Amino acid sequence: MKFHLMHCVPHPRMHGLYGYREVIQSIEWGLKELGQSVTYALNNFDPESINIIFGAQVLPIGVLEKLPGNTIIYNLEQIRGSSKDQIRPEVHFYSNKFQVWEYSPSNLLAWELMGAKNVQVVPVAYAPTLTRIPKPHTQDIDVLIYGLTGKKRLEIFHQLSNAGISTIFASGFYGEARDQLIARSKVVLNINLYDFTRIFEIVRVSYLLANKKAVIATIDPNTYIEPEFLEAAKFISPDKVVEICIHFLESDMERNVLEQKGFNTFAQRDIRVILKAALGI
């Protein structure tokens, strides 16, 4: 089969969509390993291929109407807990027109509310090409936070700063620039941006796990975490961030154990196995 991976980033300032890049790269590697032909493009589909669309929620319905009938929409967004009225019309449109690959089982109820008929859970998984950030001898950043700003993220950044912890909050950095920050950091802190969905953000954290980073993640009581990842990161309530960060910063041994545990957990989820099941090949 011939596949085309379409990455939707319609405007440079919609840079959050670049956060899909590593998931796309894992899919590309997995398909090629399974003997499939694969191409990739920003904002363009291939009428001669089976298109897998990443970021379809930002496409106008007029563009979605032009996609071939065998198109696959890969949803990497959190829609858990959303009512029908809260979900964009574009998502309603493709939920009934195309096959949907869904990264999280916790989103399935939302698709059911939309009346989607062809939704399959295809979780984020590991490809060895993702392991590419070497660990330097010296790490001069204690804690790294990256992503869009939000009230919780900024409040915690303020707390860490006041506690004297060397902390960087980066927004809009991807590729090599972000990789350098990740390499320099002892701990990467994940703070869920959304209050209403509350899903552990495996889409963004998976790349960190693939590169043996110690991840501390804030969660709420009803945050959905896939059971196999419960030991892959240190999950804490937001009020414990400073205390737990200091603990891991002061213990190289515990930090190293967390790094290895996270990597081992994620590496067991082979993208080739996931894709083979999804495609029935």
C-alpha positions in Angstrom: 0.0 0.0 0.0 1.0 3.6 -0.6 0.5 6.0 2.3 0.8 9.8 2.5 1.2 11.6 5.8 -0.4 15.1 5.7 0.7 17.4 8.5 -1.7 20.3 8.8 -0.1 23.6 10.0 -2.0 26.3 8.0 -0.2 29.2 9.6 3.2 29.6 11.2 1.7 31.0 14.4 -0.3 27.8 14.9 3.0 26.2 15.9 1.4 24.0 18.5 0.6 21.6 15.6 4.3 21.0 15.2 3.9 19.0 18.5 2.6 16.2 16.3 5.9 15.8 14.5 7.4 13.0 16.5 4.2 11.0 16.4 4.2 11.4 12.6 7.8 10.3 12.4 7.0 7.2 14.4 4.2 6.3 12.0 6.4 6.9 9.0 9.1 4.6 10.4 6.6 1.9 11.3 4.9 1.9 7.9 8.2 1.7 6.1 9.3 -1.2 8.4 6.1 -3.0 7.4 7.1 -2.7 3.8 4.7 0.2 2.8 5.5 3.2 0.6 5.3 6.4 2.6 5.5 10.1 1.7 5.0 13.2 3.9 4.0 16.8 3.2 2.9 19.9 5.1 -0.7 21.0 4.1 -1.0 18.8 1.0 -2.7 15.5 0.4 -2.0 12.9 -2.3 -5.0 11.7 -4.3 -3.1 8.6 -5.3 -2.4 7.4 -1.8 -4.1 6.5 1.4 -3.8 9.8 3.3 -3.3 9.9 7.1 -4.2 13.4 8.2 -2.7 14.9 11.4 -4.4 18.1 12.5 -7.5 17.7 10.4 -9.5 19.8 13.0 -8.0 23.0 11.6 -9.0 22.3 8.0 -12.1 24.0 6.6 -15.0 21.7 5.6 -14.4 22.8 2.0 -10.9 21.2 2.1 -12.1 18.1 4.0 -14.7 17.5 1.2 -11.9 17.1 -1.3 -10.1 14.4 0.5 -10.3 10.8 -0.9 -12.8 8.5 0.7 -10.2 6.2 2.0 -8.6 9.0 4.1 -7.7 8.3 7.7 -8.0 11.0 10.3 -5.6 10.6 13.2 -6.9 12.4 16.2 -4.2 13.5 18.7 -6.4 16.1 20.5 -8.1 15.8 23.9 -11.9 15.7 23.4 -12.9 13.7 26.5 -15.8 15.3 28.4 -16.8 17.5 25.5 -20.4 17.9 24.6 -21.6 17.7 21.0 -21.9 21.5 21.0 -18.4 22.1 22.2 -16.8 20.1 19.3 -16.0 21.9 16.1 -18.2 21.5 13.1 -15.2 20.3 11.1 -14.7 17.4 13.5 -18.4 16.5 13.3 -18.0 16.4 9.5 -15.1 14.0 9.3 -16.3 11.9 12.2 -19.0 10.6 9.8 -17.1 10.7 6.5 -13.7 9.1 7.2 -12.1 6.4 9.3 -10.7 7.9 12.5 -7.7 6.7 14.4 -8.0 7.8 18.0 -4.9 8.0 20.3 -6.7 7.7 23.6 -9.5 5.3 24.7 -10.8 8.1 27.0 -11.9 10.1 23.9 -14.2 7.3 22.6 -17.4 8.6 24.3 -17.0 11.9 22.5 -16.9 10.2 19.2 -19.9 8.1 20.1 -21.8 11.3 20.9 -21.0 12.6 17.4 -22.3 9.4 15.9 -19.0 8.4 14.5 -19.1 4.9 12.9 -15.5 4.0 12.2 -13.2 4.9 15.1 -10.3 2.7 16.0 -7.9 3.2 18.9 -4.3 3.5 17.6 -2.2 4.6 20.5 1.0 6.6 20.4 3.9 4.1 20.2 7.7 3.8 20.1 10.0 3.9 17.1 13.8 3.7 17.7 14.3 6.8 15.4 12.8 8.9 18.3 15.7 8.1 20.6 18.1 10.7 19.4 18.9 13.2 22.2 22.2 12.4 23.8 22.6 13.0 27.5 25.4 15.6 28.1 27.9 15.2 30.9 26.6 18.4 32.5 22.9 19.5 32.7 22.6 23.2 33.7 18.8 23.4 33.6 17.0 22.0 36.7 13.4 22.0 35.3 12.1 22.5 31.8 8.5 23.4 31.0 7.4 23.8 27.4 4.3 24.4 25.4 1.6 27.1 25.3 1.1 29.3 28.4 -1.8 28.7 30.7 -2.8 29.8 34.2 -1.6 26.6 35.9 1.7 26.4 34.0 2.6 30.0 34.8 1.7 29.7 38.4 3.9 26.6 38.8 6.7 28.3 36.9 6.5 31.2 39.3 6.6 28.8 42.3 9.7 27.0 40.9 11.4 30.3 40.2 10.7 31.6 43.8 12.1 28.4 45.2 15.5 29.1 43.5 15.1 26.2 41.0 16.8 26.9 37.7 13.7 26.7 35.4 13.0 27.5 31.8 9.6 27.9 30.2 9.9 27.6 26.4 7.1 28.2 23.9 7.2 27.8 20.2 10.5 25.8 20.1 10.6 22.6 18.2 13.2 20.4 16.5 16.8 20.9 17.3 16.2 24.0 19.4 13.8 22.2 21.7 16.0 19.1 21.8 18.9 21.1 23.1 16.8 22.4 26.0 15.6 18.8 26.7 19.2 17.6 26.8 20.3 20.3 29.2 17.4 19.6 31.6 17.5 17.3 34.6 13.7 17.1 34.8 10.9 17.9 32.4 7.7 19.0 34.0 4.4 18.2 32.2 1.4 20.3 33.3 -1.9 19.6 31.5 -3.1 22.7 29.7 -6.8 21.7 29.8 -9.0 21.5 32.9 -12.0 19.9 31.3 -10.5 16.9 29.5 -7.9 15.7 31.9 -5.9 13.2 29.9 -2.3 12.5 30.6 -0.5 14.1 27.6 1.2 11.1 26.2 1.4 12.8 22.7 3.9 15.3 24.1 5.5 13.1 26.8 6.2 10.1 24.6 9.1 11.8 22.9 10.6 12.5 26.4 10.2 8.9 27.4 11.9 7.8 24.2 14.9 9.9 25.2 15.2 8.7 28.7 14.0 12.0 30.4 12.8 12.1 34.0 9.2 13.3 33.6 7.2 14.8 36.5 3.5 15.2 35.6 0.8 17.0 37.4 -2.6 15.3 37.5 -6.0 15.8 38.9 -8.0 13.1 40.7 -9.8 12.0 37.5 -7.0 12.4 35.1 -7.0 9.5 32.6 -3.7 7.6 32.4 -3.2 4.5 30.4 -2.5 1.8 33.0 0.9 0.8 31.5 2.2 4.3 31.9 1.5 4.6 35.6 5.2 4.0 36.5 6.7 5.8 33.4 6.5 9.2 35.0 6.2 10.7 38.5 2.6 11.7 38.8 1.8 14.3 41.5 -0.8 16.8 42.5 0.0 20.5 41.5 0.6 21.5 45.1 3.5 19.1 45.4 5.5 20.3 42.4 8.3 22.2 44.2 8.7 19.5 46.8 8.9 16.6 44.3 11.1 18.5 41.9 13.6 19.3 44.6 13.6 15.6 45.7 14.5 14.4 42.2 17.0 17.1 41.6 18.9 16.2 44.8 18.9 12.4 44.0 20.7 11.5 40.8 20.0 7.8 41.5 16.2 8.2 41.7 16.2 10.5 38.7 18.2 7.9 36.7 15.8 5.1 37.8 12.8 7.2 36.6 14.5 7.9 33.3 15.1 4.2 32.6 11.7 3.1 33.8 10.0 5.6 31.5 12.1 4.5 28.5 11.5 0.8 29.2 7.8 1.3 29.5 7.4 3.2 26.3 9.8 1.1 24.2 7.7 -1.9 24.9 4.9 -0.4 22.8 6.2 -1.1 19.3 4.7 1.1 16.6 5.0 -1.8 14.1 2.7 -4.0 16.2 0.2 -1.1 16.6 0.1 -0.3 12.9 -0.1 -4.0 11.8 -3.2 -4.4 14.0 -4.7 -1.1 12.8 -4.3 -1.9 9.1 -4.9 -5.6 9.3 -1.7 -6.5 7.6 
